[in-house]
Every structure is written in structure tokens, then in C-alpha cells.
Amino acid sequence: MSSLRWRLALAFALLAAAVAGGVGIVVYEVTAGDLLTRARATAVAQVQAAALIYPLTKPSLPRSALPAGDPSVPASLRATVRRGLVASYSGTWNGTPVVWAGRRTPDGSGELYVRDSYAPQRQELADLRRTLIESAAAATLAGALVGLLLAGRLSLRLRRAAATAGRVTAGELDARIHAEGSDEVAKLGEAIDGMAEAMQRRIERERQFTADVAHDLRTPLTGLKTAASLLPHDEVSDAVRERVDRLLGLVEDLLEISRLDAGTATADLRRVDLGAFVSSVVADAQGVSVTTDGASVTLIDPRRLERVIENVIENAARHGAPPVEVAVSPGQIALRDHGPGFTEPMLTQAAERFTKGDSARGGGFGLGLAIAAGQCRVLGGELRLANHPDGGAVVTIALPQA
């Protein structure tokens, strides 16, 4: 019942039930009062008719009148008649609903009473009550169906808006709702589309800025690296070369990220033995072991997959702890280190650009896993991050099925 659709349907059903119930109660009460009034009027007319006949039958009572001293006549009715009034009374006699009416005889010497059955009116009220209950139930069901129909349409539009917002969050920046109409939901869709448009423009400007800066820095840094290589080998020169190499590596990573973000990279697919290929890639890495389980020949881009594996292992060496276990199986490569694992925020953000973990454990720029994730997308696969139950981070390279 937590769905907006069911809540609105329940609200429509309750509203329909309340309206139908209120109208039914009013109709029933008015009808019951009218029937009782008419039954009393009929009884009074009968006793008035008996009074007109009485002068012709006295001292005997008319045949339509009750015998003198009839014990069924209510005491309150007798007291009212004795005061000279014409009155009626409703109640039960021998378990049957009846109406009495009474008055004094025209000469004032006695009293006249009549009794009329009220059972037909009671049956009519019972039939009316059943009809009103059935009508209220039908109105409630109809209200629920109308509520479901209207709420379903509203819920569908809201779900589409939420799905589009989720696609934008996932990186599909050109996703749009294109809402139609002028109601509040349409305005919400227009606002989401406007926000996505502004976000796309901003991200594209940032990407273009990053690409331009990296491209402009590449040439002078290459020249600086060449000049640094000519310096004599001493402590200062080595520090300069190390800083230049690191800066040039950052620029190369930024250029690679820019190409991946632009979506222009394509995979050069070749058939390779996945187990043997992974073993050859990690052969020179310290503290890395490889196990294969049914790995077979796979259609993949070897250069890009090598880049992904190297970045993941480098990240494990910087932020994790040895040994690093690489498990190769059909369609995926799982790499596990024995470090502290990913923090909760890093599980969702580690594959984003410039996202860094504990700086005390390594001095990277936060681009390694971002590049690995981008290369996986070019390959048609996915990079998945998790923590092992026994400790350590697990990065799974999910490869596309042939």
C-alpha cells in the first residue's frame, strides 16, 4: 500500500464510500420518516372514519375499531386520548410492528382505537436498506477503479520522470522526459529536463576544458621530460625527472579520460586465450597470483583489457595489501586484495574521476579506476566494486558474452 497508485485508489474508494454512505443514510432516514408519517396518517384517518360511523352503531363500536378496553393499546396513547386529543402511536404487538390511533367518541362517552400493521413499511425499509448498501458497495468499487485508472496514469508519468532522472544520474546525460501538458507533473518533467540540460552543458564544458588543458600541456611537458633526461644523475635531478614523469602521466591519463568521455573510442577485437592472457599481463607484478576456472578463448581488445587489469592491480597495490588474487572464469576477471576494502562512499564513487580514498595509503590522482571503468565500457563490459566477506576489496571485470 506504499505505492502512490494504491494510495490514490484507496482515497477515491473512501471518498466514494463516504459520499454514497452519507446519501444513503439521508435517503433512508427521510424514507423511514415519510413511511411512518403516512402510516400514522392512515391510522388517524381510520379512527376518524370510525368516529363518523359510531353514532350509527352505538352503543356498539364500529367493526374497524378495537374492542373497548383492548389491552394492546399503549397506556401513553390512552392518557393522551383521555385529554381529548387525537393521537397515534407506533410500536410492536405480538412481535409485529403496528401503528395505533385513538380519539374520544363524538359524544365524549367513550374512546375509539384502531390498530394497523406497519410490517409492509418495515419490509419496504429493509429492501431500501439492502439496495442502499449494495449501491454504496458498487460506488466504492467504481471509485476504486476510477482512482486506479487516474492514479495509474499519474504514477506512470512520475515513474517515467524518475526513470529518466535515474538515467541522467547513471551518466546518460542526453536522456529527457519530454513531458506533455500543463499540469504539475508536466512542470516537474520540464524542470528535470532543464536541470539535465544544464548539467550536460556544464559537464561537457568541464570535459572540454580538461581535454584542452591536457592537450596544451602535453607538448611542453614532453619537451620538459626530454630536457630533464639530459640532467646529470644526482638527487635533485632524479627528483625533477620523477615529478616530470608523474605530471606527464597525469596529462596522458586526462587525455585518455577525455577520449573515453567523448565516446569516440572503439574496441579492436581479437580472439585471445583469456587465462593465458591475464597470466602474461600480471607476470611481472609482485604478490599477484592467478587461478583460472574454465576460462576459454574470448573475443576481446587485448590492449584495452591489459590497461584495465594494470590499473586495477596498481590501485590494489596503492590502497590495498598483498597478496592480490586474480580469479579468471568465463566472462569475468575478479581481482581481490587483502587490504581494508572500499569504504561505503567509495563503493559507488571509486570509478569516478578524481575520486581518492585514504591519501595516507597512496598518492594517486583518482583516475585509475575511472579509466578502467571507461575502458570496460568500450569493451562492452562493466567494472564492479565490492568488499569480500573475509576482508579486502574485490574488483570484477565483467566481459561481454560472445
Residue pairs with C-beta under 8 A, 6 or more apart in sequence:
1 7
1 10
3 155
4 151
4 154
4 155
4 158
5 148
5 151
5 152
5 154
5 155
6 151
7 151
8 147
8 148
8 150
8 151
8 154
8 155
9 144
9 147
9 148
9 151
10 144
10 147
11 147
12 143
12 144
12 146
12 147
12 148
12 150
12 151
13 140
13 141
13 143
13 144
13 147
14 143
15 143
16 139
16 140
16 142
16 143
16 144
17 136
17 139
17 140
17 143
19 139
20 135
20 136
20 139
20 140
21 136
24 132
24 133
24 135
24 136
27 128
27 132
28 125
28 128
28 129
28 132
31 125
31 128
32 125
35 121
35 124
35 125
36 90
36 99
36 118
36 121
39 90
39 99
39 116
39 118
39 121
40 88
40 90
40 99
40 101
42 99
42 116
43 88
43 99
43 100
43 101
43 114
43 115
43 116
44 86
44 88
44 101
46 64
46 101
46 114
46 116
47 65
47 86
47 101
47 102
47 103
47 112
47 113
47 114
48 86
48 103
49 64
50 61
50 62
50 64
50 65
50 112
50 114
51 103
51 105
51 106
51 112
53 62
53 64
54 61
54 62
54 65
54 105
54 106
54 112
55 106
55 107
58 105
58 107
61 67
61 68
61 110
61 112
62 112
64 114
65 112
65 113
65 114
66 72
66 73
66 113
66 114
66 115
68 110
68 111
70 113
72 93
72 100
72 115
73 100
73 102
73 113
73 115
74 89
74 91
74 100
76 89
77 87
77 88
77 89
77 100
77 102
77 113
78 102
78 111
80 87
80 102
81 87
81 102
81 103
81 104
81 111
81 113
82 104
82 111
84 104
84 108
85 103
86 101
86 102
86 103
87 101
87 102
87 103
88 99
88 100
88 101
88 102
89 99
89 100
89 101
89 102
90 97
90 98
90 99
90 100
90 118
91 97
91 98
91 100
92 98
93 115
96 117
96 119
97 117
97 118
97 119
97 121
97 122
98 115
98 116
98 117
98 118
99 115
99 116
99 117
99 118
100 113
100 114
100 115
100 116
101 113
101 114
101 116
102 111
102 112
102 113
102 114
103 111
103 112
104 110
104 111
104 112
105 111
105 112
154 185
157 179
157 185
157 189
158 185
158 188
160 177
160 189
161 177
161 179
161 185
161 188
161 189
161 192
164 175
164 176
164 177
164 189
164 192
164 196
165 192
165 196
167 175
168 175
168 192
168 196
168 199
173 196
173 199
173 200
173 203
173 204
174 200
175 196
176 193
176 196
176 197
177 189
177 190
177 192
177 193
178 189
178 193
179 185
179 186
179 187
179 188
179 189
179 190
179 193
180 186
207 258
207 261
207 262
210 254
210 257
210 258
211 254
211 255
211 258
211 262
213 254
214 251
214 254
214 255
214 258
215 255
217 251
218 248
218 251
218 252
218 255
221 244
221 247
221 248
221 251
222 248
224 244
225 241
225 244
225 245
225 248
228 237
228 240
228 241
228 244
229 241
231 237
231 240
231 241
250 365
250 367
253 365
253 367
253 371
254 367
256 371
256 374
257 353
257 367
257 370
257 371
257 374
259 265
260 371
260 374
260 375
260 377
260 378
261 374
265 374
265 378
266 378
267 300
267 301
267 304
267 378
267 379
267 380
268 301
268 303
269 299
269 300
269 301
270 299
270 300
270 301
270 302
271 297
271 298
271 299
272 297
272 298
272 300
272 302
273 295
273 296
273 297
273 298
274 292
274 295
274 296
274 297
274 298
274 300
274 328
274 330
274 333
274 399
275 290
275 292
275 295
275 328
277 302
277 305
277 306
278 290
278 292
278 295
278 309
278 326
278 328
278 333
279 290
279 292
281 306
281 309
281 310
282 288
282 290
282 309
282 313
282 326
285 313
285 317
285 324
286 322
287 317
287 322
287 323
287 324
288 313
288 322
288 323
288 324
288 325
288 326
289 323
289 324
289 325
289 326
290 326
290 327
290 328
291 325
291 326
291 327
291 328
292 328
292 329
293 327
293 328
293 329
294 329
294 330
295 328
295 329
295 330
296 330
298 331
298 399
298 402
299 402
300 379
300 399
301 378
301 379
304 375
304 378
304 379
305 375
305 379
305 397
305 399
307 371
307 372
307 375
308 372
308 375
308 376
308 379
308 383
308 397
309 326
309 333
309 335
309 397
311 368
311 369
311 371
311 372
312 335
312 368
312 369
312 372
312 395
312 397
313 324
313 335
314 368
315 364
315 368
315 369
315 372
315 395
316 324
316 335
316 337
316 339
316 393
316 395
317 324
318 361
318 362
318 363
318 364
319 339
319 357
319 358
319 361
319 362
319 364
319 393
320 337
320 338
320 339
320 340
320 392
320 393
321 337
321 338
321 339
321 340
321 392
322 337
322 338
323 337
323 338
324 335
324 336
324 337
324 338
325 335
325 336
325 337
326 333
326 334
326 335
327 333
327 334
327 335
327 336
331 398
331 399
331 400
331 401
332 396
332 397
332 398
332 399
333 396
333 397
333 399
334 394
334 395
334 396
334 397
335 394
335 395
335 396
335 397
336 388
336 392
336 393
336 394
336 395
337 392
337 393
338 391
338 392
339 361
339 392
339 393
340 391
341 387
341 388
341 391
341 392
341 393
342 350
342 357
342 385
342 386
342 387
342 393
343 357
346 355
346 357
346 385
347 385
347 386
347 387
349 355
350 357
350 369
350 385
351 369
351 370
351 372
351 373
351 383
351 385
352 366
352 370
353 366
353 367
353 370
354 365
354 366
354 367
354 370
355 366
355 369
355 370
356 364
356 365
356 366
369 383
369 385
369 395
372 383
372 395
372 397
373 383
376 382
376 383
376 397
376 398
379 399
379 400
380 399
380 400
381 397
381 398
381 399
381 400
382 398
383 395
383 396
383 397
383 398
384 395
384 396
384 398
385 393
385 394
385 395
385 396
386 393
386 394
386 395
386 396
387 393
387 394
388 394
